[in-house]
Amino acid sequence: MFTNSNILIPTDFSPYSNHAMTYGVSIARQYGGVIHFLHVIDDSVLTGMRGHAMWLTRPEADTLLESMREHATSRLTSLVQAAADLGVNAEQHTVVGAPAAEILRVALEKRCTLVVLATHGRSGFDHIVFGSVAEKVVRQCPVPVLSIKHPEREFVKEYDHSLEIKRVLFPTDFSSFADKALPFAVSLCRQFSASLTLLHATEIPVMLPEFMPDSVVAVGPEMEVAARQALDRMVKEIEGISVEAVSRTGIPHREICHYADEHHVDLVIIPTHGRSGLVHVLFGSVAEKVVRLAKCPVMTIRPEWNGPEPLP
């Protein structure tokens, strides 16, 4: 799946990033991949931050930038050496720009097949107004993104850095987006001899109870039956692994996170539609909410991703 491929690990040198690094290095070690450590110097630091009156003269900005480059280079060199000590080839990159945009650019430039990213799990007003680097990458990255939150349930063994994935959860809304991502989850389960759970959360439209209460009684069960039938068809089409189907009623991201927590899921694999604009601001996306709230690692996949390309 990720054999002999490039894996991007952005880092801000925080404990969150250091924890995520263990996942990227362990995956590269198992698959013979090459790690690309990336640190982005946020250019807003040099030109003023979000409208605050913090401006630098050109000489001051140049001096600050050089100092930040030297610091980043030193820290990245240490990470490259740590990876080498574990038998993993690694390269380092320091760039200047908007963090999310630069992460996406380098992922494409280096033909990476996976981005391993730390997320702080922010919420509240600051999240709504500014978003986070992690969620911007999740929403826009054309290759799979493995989001790691610390502390959380682990699937990397601390003593030998090996991977142990036993239970994978794949939420589906039965869309073409989900259909395209499912083979990826099935393939990963086959590689690790892991079980796969297909989950669909039936969400009753919020306007129905107020305007058509009688319809809710009829629509709810009908939707659940249809979902159960669709899940059963999916299970029958999957061979070679243990598969179960779960149908729940409720708010999708909450049901996904509750199930993952209750059943000790090691990894959630979920497709993301990559929405943006006003709709995203008002409602967000299920995938991004799961990334922010799930206690286990979450891998998001854009529907247009067709799998790793062979290296030249």
C-alpha positions in Angstrom: 0.0 0.0 0.0 2.7 2.5 1.0 5.7 0.3 -0.1 8.8 2.3 -1.1 6.8 5.5 -1.1 7.3 9.0 0.3 5.7 9.9 3.6 5.4 13.5 4.7 5.6 14.5 8.4 5.0 18.2 9.0 6.3 19.3 12.4 6.3 22.4 14.6 8.5 20.5 17.1 5.7 20.4 19.7 5.0 17.3 21.8 2.0 16.7 19.5 4.2 16.6 16.4 6.8 14.4 18.1 4.1 11.9 19.0 2.8 11.9 15.4 6.3 11.4 14.2 6.4 7.9 15.8 3.5 6.8 13.6 5.1 8.1 10.4 8.5 6.5 11.1 6.9 3.2 12.1 4.9 3.1 8.8 8.0 4.0 6.8 9.9 1.3 8.6 7.4 -1.4 7.9 6.8 -0.4 4.2 10.4 0.7 3.3 9.3 4.2 2.7 11.2 7.5 2.8 10.3 10.1 5.4 10.1 13.8 4.5 10.2 16.0 7.6 8.8 19.4 6.9 8.9 22.6 9.0 7.0 25.6 7.8 8.1 29.0 9.0 4.8 30.9 9.1 5.3 34.1 7.1 2.6 35.8 9.1 5.2 36.0 11.9 7.3 38.2 9.6 4.6 40.4 8.2 2.2 40.8 11.1 -0.2 38.3 12.6 -3.9 38.4 11.8 -4.2 42.1 11.9 -2.3 42.7 15.1 0.2 45.6 15.2 3.3 43.5 15.1 5.4 44.8 12.2 9.1 44.4 11.6 11.5 46.3 9.5 13.2 44.5 6.6 16.5 44.0 8.4 14.7 42.8 11.5 12.6 40.4 9.5 15.7 39.0 7.7 17.5 38.5 11.0 14.5 36.8 12.5 14.0 34.6 9.5 17.7 33.4 9.5 17.5 32.6 13.1 14.3 30.6 12.6 15.8 28.7 9.7 18.9 27.8 11.7 16.8 26.6 14.6 14.5 24.5 12.3 17.5 23.0 10.5 19.1 21.9 13.7 15.9 20.3 15.0 15.1 18.6 11.7 18.7 17.2 11.5 18.1 15.6 14.9 14.8 14.0 13.6 16.5 12.7 10.5 19.2 11.1 12.6 16.6 9.6 15.0 14.8 8.0 12.0 18.2 6.7 10.6 18.8 5.1 14.0 15.6 3.1 13.4 16.7 2.1 9.9 14.5 4.7 8.1 15.7 7.0 5.3 14.6 10.6 5.8 15.0 14.0 4.3 14.4 17.4 5.7 12.8 20.5 4.4 12.4 24.0 5.8 10.1 26.4 3.9 8.5 29.8 4.4 4.8 30.5 3.8 1.3 29.6 5.0 1.6 26.3 6.8 -1.4 24.4 5.3 -0.6 25.6 1.7 3.1 24.6 2.0 2.2 21.2 3.4 0.0 20.5 0.5 2.6 21.9 -2.0 5.4 19.7 -0.6 3.2 16.6 -0.5 2.5 17.0 -4.2 6.1 18.0 -5.1 7.6 15.0 -3.3 4.9 12.7 -4.6 4.0 11.6 -1.1 1.4 8.9 -0.6 0.7 9.7 3.0 0.7 12.8 5.3 1.1 12.1 9.0 -0.2 15.1 10.9 -0.7 16.0 14.5 -3.9 17.7 15.5 -4.5 19.6 18.7 -8.2 18.9 18.7 -9.2 22.5 19.1 -12.8 23.6 19.3 -14.9 26.7 20.1 -14.9 30.2 18.7 -11.2 30.1 17.7 -11.8 27.0 15.6 -14.8 28.4 13.9 -13.1 31.7 12.9 -9.6 30.5 12.0 -9.8 26.8 11.6 -6.6 24.8 12.2 -3.7 23.8 9.9 -4.6 20.2 10.4 -8.2 20.6 9.3 -7.3 22.6 6.3 -4.9 19.9 5.2 -7.5 17.2 5.9 -10.0 19.0 3.8 -7.7 19.7 0.8 -5.0 17.1 0.7 -5.2 14.9 -2.4 -3.5 12.0 -0.7 -4.5 10.2 2.6 -3.9 12.0 5.8 -3.3 10.2 9.1 -4.3 12.5 11.9 -2.8 11.8 15.3 -4.0 13.3 18.6 -2.1 12.8 21.9 -2.9 11.2 24.2 -5.0 8.6 22.5 -5.3 4.9 21.8 -2.2 3.6 20.1 -1.6 1.2 17.3 2.2 1.6 17.3 4.0 -0.6 19.9 6.3 1.6 22.0 9.0 -1.1 22.6 9.8 -2.0 19.0 7.9 0.6 16.8 5.9 -2.1 15.0 2.3 -1.6 13.8 -0.6 -3.5 15.3 -4.0 -2.8 13.8 -6.7 -5.1 14.9 -10.0 -3.2 14.4 -10.7 -0.7 11.6 -13.9 1.4 11.4 -15.1 2.6 8.1 -18.1 5.0 8.2 -20.1 5.2 5.0 -22.9 7.4 3.7 -23.3 5.1 0.7 -22.1 7.9 -1.6 -19.8 7.4 -4.6 -17.1 9.1 -2.4 -17.4 6.3 0.2 -17.4 3.6 -2.5 -14.1 4.8 -3.9 -12.4 4.8 -0.4 -13.7 1.4 0.8 -11.2 -0.7 -1.2 -8.4 1.1 0.6 -9.8 0.2 4.0 -10.3 -3.4 2.9 -6.7 -3.7 1.6 -5.3 -2.3 4.8 -7.3 -4.8 6.9 -6.0 -7.7 4.7 -2.4 -6.6 5.3 -2.8 -6.5 9.0 -5.4 -9.3 9.4 -7.6 -6.8 11.0 -11.4 -6.8 11.3 -13.5 -4.2 9.5 -16.6 -2.6 10.8 -18.9 -0.7 8.3 -20.9 1.9 10.1 -23.8 4.1 8.8 -25.4 6.7 11.0 -29.0 7.6 9.9 -29.6 11.2 10.7 -33.2 12.3 10.8 -33.5 15.8 9.3 -33.9 18.3 12.1 -36.9 20.1 10.5 -39.1 17.0 10.5 -40.0 16.9 14.2 -41.3 20.5 14.2 -43.2 20.5 10.9 -44.1 16.8 10.2 -44.1 14.8 13.4 -46.1 12.0 11.9 -43.6 11.6 9.1 -40.7 11.1 11.5 -42.3 7.9 12.8 -42.5 6.6 9.2 -39.3 8.0 7.8 -37.0 6.9 10.6 -37.6 3.1 10.4 -37.7 3.2 6.6 -34.3 4.9 6.5 -32.9 2.4 9.0 -34.1 -0.6 7.1 -32.7 0.8 3.8 -29.4 1.5 5.5 -29.3 -2.0 7.0 -29.9 -3.6 3.6 -27.2 -1.5 1.9 -24.7 -2.5 4.6 -25.5 -6.1 4.2 -24.9 -5.9 0.5 -21.5 -4.3 1.1 -20.6 -7.0 3.6 -21.4 -9.8 1.1 -19.1 -8.2 -1.5 -16.0 -8.1 0.8 -13.9 -11.3 0.9 -10.8 -12.4 2.9 -11.4 -10.5 6.1 -13.8 -10.4 9.0 -16.5 -7.8 8.3 -19.4 -6.6 10.4 -22.0 -4.0 9.7 -23.5 -1.5 12.2 -26.4 0.8 11.7 -27.1 3.6 14.2 -29.5 6.6 14.4 -28.1 9.9 15.4 -25.6 12.7 14.5 -23.0 11.0 12.3 -19.8 12.3 13.8 -21.0 11.6 17.3 -22.1 8.0 16.5 -18.8 7.3 14.8 -16.7 8.6 17.7 -18.9 6.8 20.3 -18.6 3.5 18.5 -14.8 3.9 18.0 -14.4 4.5 21.7 -16.8 1.8 22.9 -15.3 -0.9 20.8 -11.6 0.0 21.1 -11.2 0.8 17.4 -7.5 1.2 16.4 -8.1 3.2 13.3 -11.0 5.1 11.6 -10.7 5.4 7.8 -13.2 7.9 6.5 -13.6 9.6 3.1 -13.8 13.4 3.0 -15.6 15.4 0.4 -13.2 18.3 0.7 -16.0 21.0 1.0 -15.2 24.6 1.5 -16.9 28.0 1.6 -20.0 29.0 3.5 -21.5 25.5 3.7 -18.3 24.3 5.4 -18.3 27.2 7.9 -21.9 26.7 8.9 -22.0 22.9 9.1 -18.4 21.6 8.9 -17.9 18.1 7.6 -18.3 14.7 9.3 -14.7 13.7 8.6 -13.2 16.9 10.1 -15.3 16.5 13.2 -14.3 12.9 13.6 -10.6 14.0 13.2 -11.1 16.5 15.9 -13.0 14.4 18.4 -12.0 10.7 17.9 -9.7 9.2 20.5 -8.0 7.0 18.0 -6.0 7.8 14.9 -8.1 8.8 11.9 -7.1 8.4 8.2 -9.0 10.6 5.8 -9.1 9.9 2.0 -10.2 12.2 -0.8 -12.4 10.4 -3.3 -10.1 11.3 -6.3 -7.1 9.5 -4.8 -6.3 6.4 -6.9 -3.6 4.9 -4.7 0.2 5.2 -4.6 1.9 5.9 -7.9 5.1 3.9 -8.7 8.2 5.8 -8.1 10.5 6.4 -11.1 
